[in-house]
Amino acid sequence: MQFLSDNAARVHPKVWEAMQAADAPQPPYDNDALSREFDARFSALFGRECAAIWVASGTAANCIALSTMVAPHGGVVCHADAHIENDEGGAPGFYLHGAKLLLGGGENAKLTPDSVRAVIEAINPSVHQVQPHAISITQASEAGCVYTPAELAALTGLARERGLKFHVDGARFANAVASLGVSPAEGVGDADALSFGFVKNGGFCSEAIVFFDTGLVEVARYRRKRAGHLQSKGRFLAAQILAMLDNDLWLDNARASNAAAAEIAASAAGRLVNPVEANEVFLRLNADERAILRGQGFSFYDWDETTARIVTAWDTVPEHATALARAIAAL
């Protein structure tokens, strides 16, 4: 019974079907008919003009997006727990040619206007220090919590006030939108770019970078090529994403994973490390309790010495979620 990660989940059958349907001769790279649908499809989804491209990983999506906003001598304000800081193997420094990550704080792995100000106001506005060029947040956060539209508005307002670009790491954007019960546009706010995650939510190997500042897309196309992410048979990457957008499959999948997480969280009174607002559950479990759960067939990661992380996915078997909820309650 797998609760290690939504990266370990199956590929949705409709994604496989779409890739099979795309297996016919088409112009290479992003000149195929499916890739050329992206701008219109994402513009319709977000209700404003967008330009969108595909890449093969979330790391590339985050770093290529940020590379269009941040000069090598600049910096990106992000949370100290952000994926770009802790889980991308130095890729931001590589793709951004040495630009620095400027780390802020905030509960539940979320930045606040005050925590951003604390970072940027401590910087001497001189050539001797790295100046902030952008803010990057994670929606949903690394703690499994979501930014509300009001929180987004406060942060993007600060970005505009300070002349900073705004990026959203949306590896679990679907889970955030499903949790909030808002439109995709409300879930991203006035961002300049969104790394829209599909792999964790039923995709195979394709993520989207959605540019709301459409002037950024042309440099992104060059940087995607230079980074080795302009795949020759790009129609297969495009097909995955379009299949997930069709009939809001991306939202249905997220609702399923969120519901499984909510059931597990409801059984864990007093053990929750943070609110459960998406598809991740962080629980206080000692070594003996973890061994008991694993002995019953449940797999999950140790987050630290006192915390376990349980992640549900679009294909989490409902009976498995129920069984885990009951096992936790029985500890």
C-alpha positions in Angstrom: 0.0 0.0 0.0 2.0 2.9 -1.5 2.1 6.3 0.2 5.7 7.2 -0.7 5.0 9.9 -3.3 2.7 11.0 -6.0 5.7 10.5 -8.3 5.3 6.8 -7.7 1.8 6.8 -9.0 0.6 5.2 -12.3 0.2 7.2 -15.5 -3.4 7.8 -16.1 -4.9 5.6 -18.9 -6.1 8.7 -20.8 -2.5 10.0 -21.0 -1.4 6.7 -22.5 -4.3 6.8 -25.0 -3.4 10.4 -26.0 0.3 9.4 -26.6 -0.8 6.5 -28.7 -3.1 8.7 -30.7 -0.2 11.1 -31.3 1.9 8.3 -32.8 1.7 9.5 -36.4 4.1 11.6 -38.5 4.1 15.2 -37.4 6.6 18.1 -37.7 9.3 17.8 -35.1 10.1 19.7 -32.0 7.2 22.1 -31.1 5.9 22.5 -34.6 3.3 19.8 -34.3 -0.4 20.5 -34.2 -0.7 19.5 -30.5 2.1 21.8 -29.3 0.6 24.6 -31.3 -2.6 24.3 -29.3 -0.9 25.2 -26.0 -1.3 29.0 -26.1 -5.0 28.9 -26.9 -5.8 26.1 -24.4 -4.0 27.7 -21.5 -5.4 31.1 -22.3 -8.9 29.6 -22.2 -8.1 27.9 -18.9 -6.8 31.0 -17.2 -9.1 33.5 -18.8 -6.3 35.7 -20.1 -3.6 35.7 -22.7 -0.9 33.0 -22.0 2.0 31.6 -23.8 3.0 28.0 -22.8 5.7 25.5 -23.6 6.4 22.0 -22.4 9.5 20.5 -20.7 10.2 17.1 -19.4 10.7 17.8 -15.6 9.6 20.1 -12.9 13.1 21.1 -12.2 13.5 22.3 -15.8 10.1 24.0 -15.6 11.1 26.0 -12.5 14.6 26.9 -13.6 13.9 27.8 -17.2 11.0 30.0 -16.0 13.2 31.7 -13.5 16.0 32.1 -16.0 13.8 34.4 -18.0 13.3 36.7 -15.0 16.6 36.8 -13.2 20.0 37.9 -14.4 23.2 36.0 -13.3 24.0 38.7 -10.8 20.5 38.7 -9.3 18.6 36.8 -6.8 15.3 34.9 -6.2 13.5 35.3 -2.9 12.0 31.9 -1.9 11.1 30.0 1.2 13.9 28.2 3.0 12.0 25.0 2.5 11.3 25.5 -1.2 12.0 22.8 -3.7 14.3 25.0 -5.7 16.4 25.4 -2.5 16.4 21.8 -1.2 15.5 19.3 -3.9 16.9 20.4 -7.2 20.6 19.6 -6.9 21.8 23.1 -7.5 19.9 23.3 -10.8 18.8 26.9 -10.1 22.4 28.1 -9.9 23.2 26.1 -13.1 20.3 27.3 -15.2 20.4 30.9 -13.8 24.2 31.0 -14.3 25.0 31.7 -10.7 22.0 33.7 -9.6 21.5 33.4 -5.8 18.5 32.1 -3.9 17.6 34.5 -1.1 15.9 32.5 1.7 12.9 33.7 3.7 10.7 32.1 6.4 7.0 31.7 7.2 4.8 29.0 8.7 3.8 26.0 6.7 6.6 26.6 4.2 4.8 29.7 2.9 6.3 33.2 2.3 4.5 36.2 3.7 4.9 39.9 2.7 6.7 40.5 6.0 9.1 37.6 5.5 9.9 38.8 1.9 10.4 42.3 3.2 12.8 41.0 5.9 14.9 39.5 3.1 15.0 42.3 0.6 15.2 45.2 3.1 18.3 43.6 4.7 20.1 43.9 1.3 22.3 46.9 0.8 21.2 48.4 -2.6 24.8 48.5 -4.0 26.9 46.6 -6.5 28.5 44.7 -3.7 25.4 42.7 -2.8 23.0 40.4 -4.8 19.8 42.3 -5.6 16.4 40.5 -5.7 15.0 40.2 -9.2 12.1 37.8 -8.5 9.9 36.0 -5.9 9.2 32.3 -6.2 6.5 30.5 -4.2 5.3 26.9 -4.2 1.5 26.3 -4.6 0.8 24.0 -2.8 3.8 24.5 -0.4 6.4 21.9 0.6 4.4 21.5 3.8 1.2 20.6 1.8 -0.5 24.0 2.5 -2.0 26.4 0.0 -1.8 30.1 -0.6 -5.3 31.7 -0.7 -6.2 34.3 -3.3 -5.8 37.0 -0.7 -2.3 35.8 0.3 -1.4 35.6 -3.4 -2.6 39.2 -3.9 -0.6 40.5 -1.0 2.6 38.8 -2.3 2.2 39.8 -6.0 1.3 43.3 -4.9 4.6 43.5 -3.0 6.4 42.2 -6.1 4.9 44.9 -8.3 5.7 47.5 -5.7 9.3 46.5 -5.6 9.7 45.8 -9.4 10.1 42.1 -9.0 8.9 39.3 -11.2 6.7 36.6 -9.6 7.0 32.8 -10.3 4.8 30.0 -9.0 6.2 26.5 -8.6 3.0 24.5 -9.2 4.2 20.9 -9.0 1.0 20.3 -7.1 -0.9 23.3 -8.5 -3.9 21.0 -9.3 -4.1 20.0 -5.7 -4.0 23.6 -4.5 -6.8 24.6 -6.9 -8.9 21.6 -6.0 -8.4 22.4 -2.3 -9.3 26.0 -2.6 -12.3 25.4 -4.8 -11.3 28.4 -6.9 -10.6 29.0 -10.6 -7.1 28.3 -12.0 -6.7 32.1 -12.4 -7.5 32.7 -8.7 -5.1 29.8 -7.7 -2.1 31.5 -9.4 -2.9 35.2 -8.8 -1.1 37.9 -10.7 2.0 35.8 -11.4 4.3 36.2 -14.4 4.9 32.5 -14.8 3.6 29.2 -13.5 5.4 25.8 -13.6 2.2 23.8 -14.0 2.8 20.2 -12.8 1.3 17.2 -14.5 3.6 14.3 -13.7 2.6 14.0 -10.0 -1.0 14.1 -11.0 -1.2 11.3 -13.6 1.2 12.5 -16.3 4.2 10.6 -17.6 7.1 13.0 -18.5 5.7 16.4 -19.3 5.2 19.6 -17.4 4.1 23.0 -18.7 5.6 26.5 -18.2 2.7 29.0 -18.5 3.8 32.6 -19.1 1.3 35.3 -18.2 4.0 37.8 -19.0 4.0 36.5 -22.6 7.1 38.6 -23.5 9.1 36.0 -21.5 8.3 33.1 -23.7 10.7 33.7 -26.6 13.8 33.7 -24.4 12.4 30.6 -22.7 12.3 28.8 -26.0 16.0 29.5 -26.6 16.9 28.4 -23.1 14.8 25.3 -23.3 16.8 24.3 -26.4 20.1 25.2 -24.9 19.2 23.2 -21.8 18.5 20.0 -23.8 14.7 20.1 -23.2 13.5 20.8 -26.8 12.5 17.2 -27.5 12.4 16.2 -31.2 9.1 14.3 -30.8 7.5 17.0 -28.8 4.0 15.9 -29.8 4.2 13.2 -27.2 4.8 15.7 -24.4 2.1 18.0 -25.7 -0.4 15.1 -25.9 0.0 14.2 -22.2 -0.8 17.7 -21.1 -3.7 18.2 -23.4 -5.2 14.9 -22.3 -5.1 16.1 -18.7 -6.7 19.4 -19.6 -9.5 17.7 -21.5 -12.7 17.7 -19.4 -10.7 18.9 -16.4 -9.1 15.5 -15.8 -6.3 17.3 -13.9 -8.8 18.6 -11.4 -10.6 15.3 -11.0 -7.3 13.6 -10.3 -6.4 16.2 -7.7 -9.7 16.0 -6.0 -9.3 12.2 -5.6 -5.8 12.5 -4.1 -6.9 15.3 -1.8 -9.9 13.3 -0.6 -7.6 10.4 0.3 -5.3 12.7 2.3 -8.2 14.3 4.1 -9.5 10.9 5.2 -6.1 9.9 6.6 -5.7 13.3 8.3 -9.1 12.9 10.0 -7.8 9.8 11.8 -4.7 11.5 13.1 -5.9 14.0 15.7 -3.0 15.4 17.6 -0.4 14.0 15.3 -0.6 16.5 12.4 2.5 18.7 12.0 0.7 21.2 9.6 -2.8 21.6 8.3 -3.6 19.1 5.5 -4.8 21.3 2.6 -3.7 19.2 -0.4 -2.4 15.6 -0.8 0.5 15.5 1.8 0.1 14.5 5.4 2.9 15.1 7.8 2.5 13.1 11.0 4.4 12.8 14.3 5.3 9.1 14.6 8.0 7.5 16.7 10.2 4.7 15.4 8.0 2.0 16.9 4.8 3.4 15.4 6.4 3.6 12.0 7.6 0.0 12.3 4.0 -1.0 13.2 2.6 0.7 10.1 5.2 -0.7 7.8 4.7 -4.1 9.2 1.1 -3.8 8.1 2.2 -3.1 4.5 2.1 0.7 4.4 5.1 2.5 2.6 5.9 6.1 3.3 9.0 8.3 3.8 10.6 9.4 7.1 10.7 13.2 6.9 12.9 13.6 9.9 13.4 11.8 13.2 10.0 12.6 14.5 7.9 13.1 11.4 6.6 10.8 8.6 5.3 12.1 5.3 2.4 10.4 3.7 1.5 11.3 0.1 -1.7 10.3 -1.7 -2.1 10.3 -5.4 -4.8 10.2 -8.1 -4.7 6.4 -8.1 -4.6 5.9 -4.3 -6.9 2.9 -3.7 -9.7 4.2 -1.4 -9.6 1.0 0.6 -5.9 1.5 1.2 -6.5 5.1 2.5 -9.2 3.8 4.8 -7.0 1.0 6.1 -4.1 3.5 6.8 -6.5 5.8 8.5 -7.7 3.0 10.8 -4.2 1.8 11.5 -3.1 5.3 12.5 -6.1 5.7 14.7 -5.3 2.4 16.4 -1.7 3.3 17.3 
